[in-house]
Amino acid sequence: MNVIKVSAGSRTSSVAGAIAGMVREHRRAEVQAIGAGAVNQAVKAAAIARGYLLEDGIDAICLPEFTTVDIEGKERTAVRLIVEPRTGAPPPPAAPAEGPSAGA
């Protein structure tokens, strides 16, 4: 299984689609991000992917952890997000895709 690497400039919708596709095909996606901007994009993508997967009846969870990666001979700390289906409970009904109403 491939690791989905996210940068601060990654498009969240594209990363979300990759996450959802990996979860559908392999029942698990691993997302890796280094730096605050990249972690921000990765978390937003995981939230969007959860919505995509709920449409298919898959209630996904996201498990964050730290990991160490070697980049050009230097050790860097990365955040790894494991996205996988929740086990033991039926998925909740899909929420509407709309945000809160204006003026509410």
N, C-alpha and C positions, 0 to 999 in steps of 0.2 A: 504494500500500500504506500502511496506517495504522501509526503508531507506537503500541506498547502502552506506556502511561505507568503506572508503578508508584509507589505511595506506601508509607510505612511501615505504613499500615493496610490495605493490599491483602491480600485472601485469596489465599494461594499457589495453592490448587487452582483458583480461578477464572482467575488469570493463566496458570497452566499450561495450562488448557483453551484459552485464547485463543492462546497460543503454538503449541500443537499444531495447532489449527485453521488458523492462518496458514501454518505450514510445510506442512501437507497441501495447502492450496489454492494457495499462492503459491510454495512451495519455499523460503521465507525469512520470518523474523519479526524485527522490530526492536523491542527493549525498551529503554525509557529510564527511568532512576532518578536522583534527586538526593537525596543524604544517605545516611548509613550505614544507617539503618533501611530505607529504600527499596531500596538496593542489596542488602541482606540478603534481603528478600522476593523481589526479582527473580532472584537467583541460586538460591534455593530453588525458585522456580517453574520456572526453566529445567531444574533437575535432575528435577523431577517430570514436566515435559513430555517430557523425554528418555525416561523410562519409558513414558509414554503412546505415544510414537512408535515405540519398540522393539516394542510389541505389534503395530504395523502393518508391521513390517519396515523401519522407517526409523531408521538410526543417525545421530542428530543430534549436531552439535558446536555449541559456544558460543564465539564470538569476542568478547572484551571490548575496549572502547576508550573513551577519553575524548572528549567533545565539549563544545562550548560552546553554551548555549541562552540566549535572551533572555527574561527573565521580568519583566514590568512595567518595562521599560527598563533592567534590570540584567543583566549577563552572569553566568551561573552555570555551573559545571562540572558536567556530568552523566556518568554511566556509561551507555554504550550497549552492549547485548548483541545480537549478531547470532546468531541460531539458524538453522541450515540443515543439510540432509543432508550427511553425510560422503560424499565421492566417492572411488572407486577401491578400496573394500574392502567385502566383504559385511558385513551387520550381524551383531553377535554374537548368540548366543541370548539370549532374554529372561530376565532374572534373576528369581528369585522375589520377590514383593512384600513378603515378610516380612523383618523386621529380624533381628539376631542373637538367638539364643535366650537366654532368661533363664538365668542360672547357668552360662553357657558361658565 
